[in-house]
Amino acid sequence: MPKIKMLSGGALQGLVAQLHDSFLSETGCEVEYVFDAVGTIEDGFTDGEAADLVALTDAQITQLEQDGHVVAGSARILGVVKTGVAVRKGDQVPDIGSTDAFEAALLAAEGIYIPDPKLSTAGAHILRVLRKLGIDEDELKTRLHTFPNSEDALAALAKGKGKGLLGCIQTTEIRFAPDVVVAGLLPGKLGLSTIYSVAVTTSSKKPELATQFISKLIGADAAPLRVEIGFEA
């Protein structure tokens, strides 16, 4: 059975998981996938980790193409993903509809869960948001919990103890994770929209199959699924 390998930021995990089986039945090709923070994926890929296709932020894919790591002209946009706020399933959903309300929710939370700010889009953005709000990180140091990636952060949030627990993570990842729900988007000018793209690697041994899977991910048939998961056009 042929196999292709995909390296991807965690934002695509729900989409890939739901399309894998139909792609396998249509083509007879299995997709092996690795999901992690976008910085971790990019570092591993540029350090030599083998892959047939890679999905990251559009800015990262553009740079990888310029550096010769992905096939020129093969990149396709998957959509826009927004950063949101997660709470445990069953918890009261806090008011985060305004900047003031979101700040109050952050200050009241007994735990805030984020992916590694050095490696993830959402984690880096949340630290910028804290600075914009004038919240000193030291103020939150016992309550701000960082994890290698969003999946780990959401798992810890789901098992966390305390009142008003929040996770600040991309909505596609919140929707895919068990025992947490999307409370809403970051409000107003604090919001973050990230374009994700996918491309065939120059080292791929099966570029035709990689291209076919990209077509599956971005195709019209998968459009309702992309919307359900949280991708916007």
Backbone as CSV, one residue per row, in Angstrom:
resi,resn,N_x,N_y,N_z,CA_x,CA_y,CA_z,C_x,C_y,C_z
1,MET,0.843,-1.197,0.000,0.000,0.000,0.000,0.880,1.249,0.000
2,PRO,0.654,2.176,-0.950,1.442,3.410,-0.945,1.110,4.262,0.271
3,LYS,2.073,5.067,0.676,1.888,5.929,1.841,2.561,7.267,1.579
4,ILE,1.909,8.342,1.993,2.535,9.661,1.968,2.538,10.210,3.389
5,LYS,3.489,11.103,3.647,3.612,11.674,4.991,3.355,13.172,4.937
6,MET,2.559,13.629,5.887,2.208,15.044,5.985,2.682,15.597,7.322
7,LEU,3.359,16.732,7.277,3.718,17.488,8.474,2.813,18.708,8.530
8,SER,2.236,18.988,9.689,1.234,20.051,9.730,1.139,20.707,11.093
9,GLY,0.808,21.992,11.057,0.388,22.669,12.269,-0.905,22.049,12.770
10,GLY,-1.172,22.180,14.057,-2.329,21.529,14.657,-3.669,22.018,14.148
11,ALA,-3.704,23.177,13.511,-4.969,23.731,13.029,-5.683,22.810,12.052
12,LEU,-4.934,21.925,11.376,-5.527,21.054,10.361,-5.921,19.682,10.885
13,GLN,-5.714,19.428,12.146,-5.873,18.065,12.649,-7.284,17.518,12.419
14,GLY,-8.295,18.312,12.723,-9.664,17.855,12.544,-10.007,17.601,11.095
15,LEU,-9.529,18.459,10.205,-9.810,18.315,8.776,-9.171,17.053,8.219
16,VAL,-7.905,16.852,8.519,-7.183,15.687,8.004,-7.782,14.396,8.555
17,ALA,-8.106,14.388,9.836,-8.659,13.184,10.456,-9.952,12.743,9.780
18,GLN,-10.763,13.707,9.363,-12.058,13.366,8.781,-11.985,13.058,7.287
19,LEU,-10.895,13.429,6.629,-10.772,13.162,5.195,-9.859,11.983,4.882
20,HIS,-9.115,11.532,5.874,-8.121,10.482,5.628,-8.745,9.209,5.067
21,ASP,-9.816,8.726,5.697,-10.371,7.428,5.303,-10.945,7.448,3.891
22,SER,-11.617,8.542,3.535,-12.180,8.604,2.184,-11.070,8.700,1.139
23,PHE,-9.984,9.392,1.469,-8.845,9.459,0.539,-8.228,8.076,0.373
24,LEU,-8.121,7.341,1.465,-7.576,5.985,1.412,-8.439,5.084,0.528
25,SER,-9.758,5.181,0.685,-10.638,4.326,-0.113,-10.634,4.722,-1.583
26,GLU,-10.443,6.009,-1.866,-10.447,6.486,-3.253,-9.147,6.171,-3.984
27,THR,-8.032,6.213,-3.267,-6.718,6.124,-3.921,-5.910,4.895,-3.518
28,GLY,-6.284,4.257,-2.408,-5.474,3.169,-1.883,-4.211,3.646,-1.201
29,CYS,-4.126,4.953,-0.948,-2.934,5.551,-0.334,-3.240,5.977,1.097
30,GLU,-2.389,5.571,2.005,-2.519,5.968,3.400,-1.750,7.264,3.634
31,VAL,-2.281,8.113,4.503,-1.600,9.354,4.869,-1.112,9.233,6.306
32,GLU,0.199,9.266,6.468,0.797,9.347,7.804,0.930,10.821,8.130
33,TYR,0.501,11.224,9.316,0.544,12.656,9.612,1.142,12.930,10.984
34,VAL,1.785,14.077,11.064,2.378,14.561,12.307,1.864,15.978,12.521
35,PHE,1.266,16.229,13.683,0.759,17.557,14.017,1.522,18.099,15.218
36,ASP,1.823,19.382,15.169,2.495,20.020,16.299,2.393,21.528,16.101
37,ALA,2.978,22.288,17.019,3.046,23.737,16.854,3.762,24.065,15.549
38,VAL,3.335,25.139,14.888,3.880,25.445,13.560,5.392,25.645,13.584
39,GLY,5.911,26.233,14.649,7.357,26.422,14.739,8.100,25.111,14.869
40,THR,7.535,24.188,15.631,8.144,22.866,15.793,8.151,22.107,14.474
41,ILE,7.028,22.159,13.758,6.932,21.478,12.460,7.927,22.072,11.471
42,GLU,7.985,23.386,11.394,8.909,24.024,10.448,10.359,23.673,10.777
43,ASP,10.712,23.728,12.056,12.090,23.411,12.449,12.449,21.975,12.092
44,GLY,11.549,21.048,12.380,11.822,19.652,12.068,11.958,19.416,10.578
45,PHE,11.086,20.053,9.803,11.108,19.885,8.352,12.390,20.451,7.748
46,THR,12.758,21.657,8.130,13.962,22.263,7.556,15.234,21.592,8.067
47,ASP,15.119,20.873,9.189,16.271,20.108,9.692,16.385,18.734,9.041
48,GLY,15.436,18.410,8.159,15.573,17.174,7.397,14.522,16.112,7.601
49,GLU,13.485,16.387,8.412,12.439,15.373,8.570,11.732,15.157,7.237
50,ALA,11.615,13.918,6.834,11.039,13.586,5.530,9.534,13.818,5.524
51,ALA,9.030,14.332,4.410,7.592,14.539,4.248,7.281,14.710,2.769
52,ASP,6.031,14.409,2.425,5.573,14.609,1.051,4.796,15.907,0.891
53,LEU,4.175,16.350,1.967,3.495,17.642,1.946,3.560,18.251,3.335
54,VAL,3.471,19.571,3.354,3.587,20.297,4.613,2.533,21.394,4.635
55,ALA,1.889,21.570,5.790,0.849,22.584,5.958,1.185,23.453,7.162
56,LEU,1.331,24.747,6.906,1.704,25.712,7.939,1.014,27.035,7.631
57,THR,1.397,28.092,8.333,0.849,29.394,7.973,1.312,29.754,6.564
58,ASP,0.519,30.578,5.904,0.857,30.954,4.531,2.214,31.651,4.467
59,ALA,2.526,32.445,5.488,3.825,33.126,5.516,4.966,32.115,5.587
60,GLN,4.793,31.068,6.376,5.830,30.035,6.474,5.985,29.278,5.155
61,ILE,4.870,28.917,4.533,4.929,28.192,3.261,5.600,29.040,2.191
62,THR,5.293,30.326,2.166,5.932,31.230,1.200,7.442,31.235,1.385
63,GLN,7.885,31.295,2.645,9.325,31.292,2.918,9.947,29.950,2.543
64,LEU,9.257,28.864,2.829,9.773,27.538,2.470,9.907,27.388,0.955
65,GLU,8.982,27.971,0.218,9.089,27.931,-1.245,10.297,28.736,-1.714
66,GLN,10.483,29.912,-1.128,11.633,30.746,-1.503,12.949,30.043,-1.190
67,ASP,12.951,29.248,-0.135,14.168,28.539,0.279,14.342,27.194,-0.424
68,GLY,13.401,26.846,-1.290,13.525,25.624,-2.075,13.082,24.353,-1.384
69,HIS,12.323,24.477,-0.288,11.882,23.289,0.450,10.558,22.724,-0.065
70,VAL,9.748,23.565,-0.709,8.496,23.075,-1.295,8.469,23.434,-2.776
71,VAL,7.712,22.657,-3.534,7.674,22.811,-4.989,7.038,24.145,-5.361
72,ALA,7.740,24.919,-6.159,7.232,26.219,-6.593,5.895,26.043,-7.310
73,GLY,4.919,26.839,-6.902,3.609,26.791,-7.532,2.672,25.732,-6.989
74,SER,3.141,24.907,-6.050,2.286,23.830,-5.527,1.434,24.265,-4.339
75,ALA,1.745,25.403,-3.737,1.039,25.835,-2.526,-0.408,26.202,-2.828
76,ARG,-1.280,25.801,-1.925,-2.699,26.130,-2.029,-3.189,26.611,-0.668
77,ILE,-4.024,27.640,-0.691,-4.567,28.184,0.554,-5.719,27.312,1.037
78,LEU,-5.684,26.964,2.307,-6.743,26.180,2.936,-7.847,27.065,3.498
79,GLY,-7.461,28.212,4.020,-8.435,29.122,4.592,-7.854,29.896,5.758
80,VAL,-8.727,30.660,6.379,-8.352,31.514,7.509,-8.839,30.874,8.804
81,VAL,-7.973,30.860,9.794,-8.319,30.331,11.119,-8.191,31.464,12.137
82,LYS,-9.189,31.590,12.992,-9.164,32.637,14.010,-8.799,32.056,15.372
83,THR,-8.164,32.890,16.168,-7.813,32.488,17.529,-8.999,32.755,18.447
84,GLY,-9.318,31.767,19.257,-10.475,31.883,20.128,-10.151,31.553,21.572
85,VAL,-11.200,31.475,22.357,-11.092,31.175,23.784,-11.837,29.870,24.050
86,ALA,-11.193,28.968,24.757,-11.787,27.677,25.108,-12.116,27.635,26.590
87,VAL,-13.187,26.935,26.914,-13.521,26.633,28.308,-13.859,25.147,28.401
88,ARG,-13.826,24.624,29.599,-14.206,23.227,29.794,-15.689,23.039,29.484
89,LYS,-16.009,21.915,28.887,-17.408,21.597,28.607,-18.179,21.568,29.925
90,GLY,-19.284,22.303,29.961,-20.095,22.361,31.170,-19.828,23.572,32.035
91,ASP,-18.692,24.232,31.840,-18.398,25.454,32.596,-19.235,26.614,32.063
92,GLN,-19.455,27.587,32.918,-20.128,28.803,32.471,-19.234,29.528,31.466
93,VAL,-19.839,29.950,30.362,-19.076,30.664,29.334,-18.948,32.126,29.750
94,PRO,-17.730,32.637,29.898,-17.557,34.019,30.349,-17.893,35.018,29.251
95,ASP,-18.188,36.213,29.653,-18.372,37.307,28.699,-16.992,37.732,28.197
96,ILE,-16.759,37.564,26.902,-15.495,38.013,26.304,-15.782,38.873,25.074
97,GLY,-16.979,39.464,25.050,-17.419,40.183,23.863,-16.796,41.544,23.655
98,SER,-16.089,42.046,24.640,-15.407,43.337,24.509,-14.012,43.205,25.103
99,THR,-13.171,44.177,24.802,-11.812,44.158,25.343,-11.833,44.168,26.866
100,ASP,-12.682,45.024,27.442,-12.754,45.108,28.905,-13.241,43.795,29.514
101,ALA,-14.239,43.189,28.870,-14.779,41.932,29.389,-13.742,40.815,29.305
102,PHE,-13.002,40.776,28.198,-11.980,39.742,28.047,-10.871,39.934,29.073
103,GLU,-10.473,41.182,29.290,-9.447,41.458,30.300,-9.921,40.993,31.672
104,ALA,-11.177,41.269,31.992,-11.718,40.848,33.287,-11.724,39.326,33.407
105,ALA,-12.054,38.637,32.306,-12.064,37.169,32.328,-10.663,36.612,32.541
106,LEU,-9.671,37.235,31.903,-8.285,36.801,32.089,-7.842,36.977,33.537
107,LEU,-8.164,38.130,34.099,-7.728,38.421,35.464,-8.450,37.552,36.493
108,ALA,-9.672,37.126,36.151,-10.443,36.301,37.080,-10.111,34.815,36.959
109,ALA,-9.538,34.418,35.840,-9.284,32.997,35.590,-8.246,32.443,36.563
110,GLU,-8.535,31.297,37.130,-7.569,30.639,38.011,-6.550,29.822,37.223
111,GLY,-6.740,29.730,35.919,-5.768,29.074,35.051,-5.984,29.506,33.611
112,ILE,-4.893,29.825,32.913,-4.939,30.204,31.498,-3.979,29.277,30.763
113,TYR,-4.460,28.606,29.755,-3.710,27.546,29.075,-3.416,27.959,27.635
114,ILE,-2.121,27.959,27.277,-1.729,28.384,25.937,-0.611,27.481,25.402
115,PRO,-0.490,27.382,24.075,0.659,26.676,23.499,1.913,27.535,23.585
116,ASP,3.050,26.919,23.432,4.361,27.571,23.559,4.431,28.853,22.723
117,PRO,4.624,30.006,23.355,4.686,31.267,22.616,5.855,31.351,21.635
118,LYS,6.897,30.566,21.868,8.055,30.618,20.973,7.827,29.804,19.701
119,LEU,6.838,28.921,19.718,6.663,27.988,18.606,5.286,28.028,17.964
120,SER,4.329,28.682,18.605,2.954,28.636,18.109,2.417,30.025,17.797
121,THR,1.507,30.067,16.840,0.868,31.324,16.445,0.041,31.894,17.589
122,ALA,-0.829,31.053,18.167,-1.730,31.532,19.210,-0.976,31.931,20.475
123,GLY,0.001,31.130,20.878,0.749,31.440,22.091,1.480,32.766,22.006
124,ALA,2.137,33.000,20.871,2.850,34.269,20.684,1.877,35.440,20.702
125,HIS,0.709,35.234,20.084,-0.267,36.322,20.014,-0.820,36.660,21.394
126,ILE,-1.083,35.656,22.201,-1.656,35.921,23.519,-0.706,36.743,24.384
127,LEU,0.576,36.493,24.276,1.520,37.328,25.034,1.476,38.768,24.551
128,ARG,1.312,38.959,23.238,1.163,40.326,22.716,-0.120,40.963,23.247
129,VAL,-1.180,40.179,23.337,-2.451,40.683,23.860,-2.292,41.117,25.315
130,LEU,-1.612,40.319,26.103,-1.396,40.685,27.509,-0.668,42.016,27.617
131,ARG,0.343,42.197,26.761,1.087,43.460,26.784,0.187,44.625,26.366
132,LYS,-0.654,44.399,25.346,-1.579,45.453,24.904,-2.537,45.853,26.019
133,LEU,-2.957,44.879,26.789,-3.897,45.143,27.875,-3.210,45.698,29.114
134,GLY,-1.890,45.733,29.097,-1.153,46.235,30.249,-1.091,45.250,31.396
135,ILE,-1.307,43.963,31.088,-1.241,42.927,32.123,0.182,42.396,32.189
136,ASP,0.793,42.524,33.329,2.155,42.029,33.524,2.124,40.502,33.598
137,GLU,2.987,39.853,32.820,3.035,38.384,32.847,3.316,37.860,34.251
138,ASP,4.078,38.622,35.032,4.369,38.200,36.405,3.092,38.122,37.243
139,GLU,2.104,38.983,36.860,0.815,38.973,37.544,0.132,37.621,37.393
140,LEU,0.389,36.978,36.252,-0.288,35.727,35.916,0.616,34.506,36.031
141,LYS,1.853,34.683,36.493,2.848,33.617,36.345,2.440,32.304,36.995
142,THR,1.662,32.360,38.069,1.234,31.107,38.699,-0.007,30.531,38.021
143,ARG,-0.618,31.317,37.137,-1.868,30.874,36.497,-1.724,30.677,34.995
144,LEU,-0.632,31.164,34.414,-0.416,31.045,32.972,0.386,29.776,32.698
145,HIS,-0.243,28.817,32.052,0.367,27.505,31.827,0.655,27.325,30.338
146,THR,1.906,27.066,29.998,2.285,26.883,28.596,2.631,25.415,28.328
147,PHE,2.349,24.994,27.091,2.537,23.599,26.691,3.185,23.553,25.313
148,PRO,3.789,22.418,24.952,4.494,22.345,23.666,3.611,22.650,22.461
149,ASN,2.313,22.332,22.565,1.410,22.572,21.443,-0.010,22.742,21.969
150,SER,-0.919,23.066,21.056,-2.301,23.339,21.457,-3.018,22.103,21.962
151,GLU,-2.737,20.955,21.368,-3.385,19.716,21.802,-3.097,19.451,23.274
152,ASP,-1.849,19.615,23.682,-1.482,19.401,25.086,-2.121,20.454,25.987
153,ALA,-2.162,21.701,25.508,-2.762,22.772,26.305,-4.246,22.508,26.535
154,LEU,-4.946,22.064,25.499,-6.377,21.798,25.624,-6.650,20.586,26.508
155,ALA,-5.799,19.568,26.416,-5.960,18.392,27.278,-5.791,18.777,28.744
156,ALA,-4.828,19.649,29.016,-4.608,20.101,30.393,-5.769,20.964,30.877
157,LEU,-6.285,21.816,29.990,-7.451,22.629,30.345,-8.630,21.734,30.711
158,ALA,-8.874,20.718,29.903,-10.013,19.826,30.141,-9.925,19.147,31.503
159,LYS,-8.706,18.874,31.957,-8.511,18.191,33.241,-8.214,19.163,34.378
160,GLY,-8.158,20.457,34.064,-7.756,21.448,35.048,-8.754,21.615,36.180
161,LYS,-8.253,22.151,37.283,-9.102,22.416,38.440,-9.022,23.907,38.758
162,GLY,-10.153,24.460,39.135,-10.195,25.874,39.437,-11.368,26.538,38.747
163,LYS,-11.538,27.808,39.032,-12.676,28.559,38.489,-12.241,29.404,37.293
164,GLY,-13.137,29.523,36.351,-12.923,30.428,35.221,-11.773,30.055,34.320
165,LEU,-11.419,28.771,34.238,-10.273,28.354,33.427,-10.501,28.682,31.958
166,LEU,-9.440,29.174,31.300,-9.516,29.570,29.895,-8.350,28.985,29.116
167,GLY,-8.594,28.704,27.853,-7.519,28.404,26.915,-7.592,29.391,25.769
168,CYS,-6.476,29.870,25.312,-6.437,30.805,24.183,-5.718,30.118,23.032
169,ILE,-6.492,29.639,22.065,-5.999,28.698,21.066,-6.829,28.869,19.795
170,GLN,-6.318,28.404,18.670,-7.054,28.535,17.416,-8.317,27.677,17.426
171,THR,-9.387,28.243,16.852,-10.705,27.625,16.984,-10.781,26.235,16.358
172,THR,-10.057,25.984,15.271,-10.111,24.661,14.652,-9.600,23.588,15.603
173,GLU,-8.658,23.946,16.440,-8.102,22.984,17.393,-9.021,22.795,18.594
174,ILE,-9.667,23.872,19.022,-10.619,23.757,20.133,-11.771,22.839,19.734
175,ARG,-12.277,23.021,18.517,-13.429,22.226,18.065,-13.094,20.742,17.940
176,PHE,-11.836,20.427,17.695,-11.436,19.032,17.521,-11.157,18.341,18.852
177,ALA,-10.866,19.121,19.883,-10.441,18.550,21.167,-11.639,18.104,22.005
178,PRO,-11.490,17.013,22.760,-12.584,16.556,23.626,-12.695,17.384,24.902
179,ASP,-13.926,17.491,25.400,-14.220,18.046,26.731,-13.958,19.539,26.865
180,VAL,-13.809,20.248,25.743,-13.703,21.708,25.762,-14.599,22.256,24.653
181,VAL,-14.988,23.524,24.784,-15.826,24.168,23.767,-15.286,25.563,23.480
182,VAL,-15.692,26.101,22.344,-15.322,27.463,21.979,-16.234,28.432,22.718
183,ALA,-15.639,29.301,23.530,-16.411,30.315,24.239,-16.649,31.539,23.367
184,GLY,-15.786,31.745,22.389,-15.891,32.894,21.497,-14.534,33.234,20.923
185,LEU,-14.514,34.275,20.108,-13.274,34.750,19.507,-12.668,35.851,20.361
186,LEU,-11.378,36.079,20.187,-10.770,37.237,20.842,-11.466,38.484,20.321
187,PRO,-11.812,39.417,21.194,-12.652,40.540,20.774,-11.904,41.626,19.999
188,GLY,-12.620,42.228,19.054,-12.170,43.433,18.373,-10.756,43.381,17.850
189,LYS,-9.995,44.421,18.180,-8.626,44.547,17.678,-7.659,43.556,18.318
190,LEU,-8.120,42.823,19.303,-7.278,41.787,19.911,-7.306,40.496,19.096
191,GLY,-8.207,40.419,18.141,-8.376,39.203,17.354,-7.182,38.894,16.473
192,LEU,-7.098,37.634,16.076,-6.030,37.191,15.176,-6.608,36.226,14.154
193,SER,-6.386,36.538,12.876,-6.773,35.660,11.776,-5.504,35.209,11.072
194,THR,-5.350,33.906,10.901,-4.138,33.336,10.313,-4.497,32.528,9.073
195,ILE,-3.829,32.823,7.961,-4.040,32.069,6.725,-3.156,30.828,6.753
196,TYR,-3.761,29.681,6.459,-3.012,28.424,6.375,-2.948,27.943,4.933
197,SER,-1.790,27.414,4.566,-1.574,26.873,3.229,-0.905,25.512,3.321
198,VAL,-0.951,24.780,2.218,-0.352,23.448,2.146,0.367,23.326,0.818
199,ALA,1.508,22.633,0.807,2.312,22.520,-0.413,3.014,21.174,-0.460
200,VAL,3.410,20.783,-1.668,4.180,19.561,-1.898,5.651,19.858,-1.637
201,THR,6.331,18.964,-0.951,7.749,19.177,-0.666,8.608,18.801,-1.874
202,THR,9.751,19.442,-1.987,10.664,19.127,-3.093,11.320,17.764,-2.913
203,SER,11.266,17.225,-1.702,11.872,15.914,-1.435,10.877,14.765,-1.568
204,SER,9.623,15.064,-1.908,8.596,14.029,-1.977,8.924,12.983,-3.033
205,LYS,8.734,11.717,-2.649,8.900,10.609,-3.592,7.576,10.287,-4.296
206,LYS,6.490,10.864,-3.796,5.166,10.611,-4.376,4.415,11.935,-4.549
207,PRO,4.957,12.848,-5.353,4.339,14.169,-5.482,2.931,14.137,-6.067
208,GLU,2.644,13.150,-6.924,1.306,13.084,-7.517,0.259,12.779,-6.445
209,LEU,0.569,11.831,-5.557,-0.364,11.505,-4.482,-0.475,12.652,-3.477
210,ALA,0.633,13.320,-3.209,0.592,14.483,-2.318,-0.310,15.561,-2.904
211,THR,-0.201,15.781,-4.216,-1.042,16.771,-4.888,-2.510,16.365,-4.823
212,GLN,-2.782,15.069,-4.973,-4.155,14.578,-4.883,-4.744,14.830,-3.497
213,PHE,-3.931,14.627,-2.460,-4.452,14.849,-1.110,-4.684,16.336,-0.862
214,ILE,-3.827,17.178,-1.398,-4.061,18.622,-1.291,-5.387,18.983,-1.950
215,SER,-5.648,18.411,-3.125,-6.915,18.673,-3.816,-8.100,18.242,-2.962
216,LYS,-7.925,17.145,-2.236,-8.976,16.667,-1.331,-9.215,17.672,-0.204
217,LEU,-8.140,18.197,0.361,-8.247,19.134,1.482,-8.904,20.449,1.083
218,ILE,-8.584,20.940,-0.109,-9.069,22.264,-0.519,-10.289,22.195,-1.419
219,GLY,-10.738,20.995,-1.780,-11.794,20.827,-2.767,-13.159,21.301,-2.307
220,ALA,-14.046,21.489,-3.287,-15.402,21.959,-3.008,-16.178,20.972,-2.140
221,ASP,-15.941,19.677,-2.321,-16.665,18.675,-1.533,-16.363,18.798,-0.044
222,ALA,-15.169,19.282,0.283,-14.777,19.415,1.693,-15.106,20.791,2.269
223,ALA,-15.688,21.676,1.455,-15.963,23.043,1.922,-16.867,23.072,3.156
224,PRO,-17.982,22.311,3.193,-18.812,22.334,4.405,-18.058,21.850,5.645
225,LEU,-17.202,20.867,5.461,-16.408,20.355,6.580,-15.422,21.407,7.062
226,ARG,-14.778,22.098,6.129,-13.830,23.153,6.529,-14.541,24.223,7.353
227,VAL,-15.734,24.606,6.924,-16.501,25.623,7.656,-16.881,25.109,9.044
228,GLU,-17.342,23.866,9.108,-17.735,23.267,10.388,-16.568,23.239,11.367
229,ILE,-15.391,22.946,10.863,-14.207,22.842,11.714,-13.698,24.215,12.143
230,GLY,-13.947,25.236,11.318,-13.528,26.581,11.710,-12.716,27.341,10.694
231,PHE,-12.510,26.766,9.509,-11.807,27.496,8.453,-12.768,28.470,7.779
232,GLU,-12.276,29.659,7.494,-13.056,30.642,6.756,-12.369,30.916,5.431
233,ALA,-13.152,31.309,4.448,-12.601,31.572,3.112,-11.723,32.808,3.147
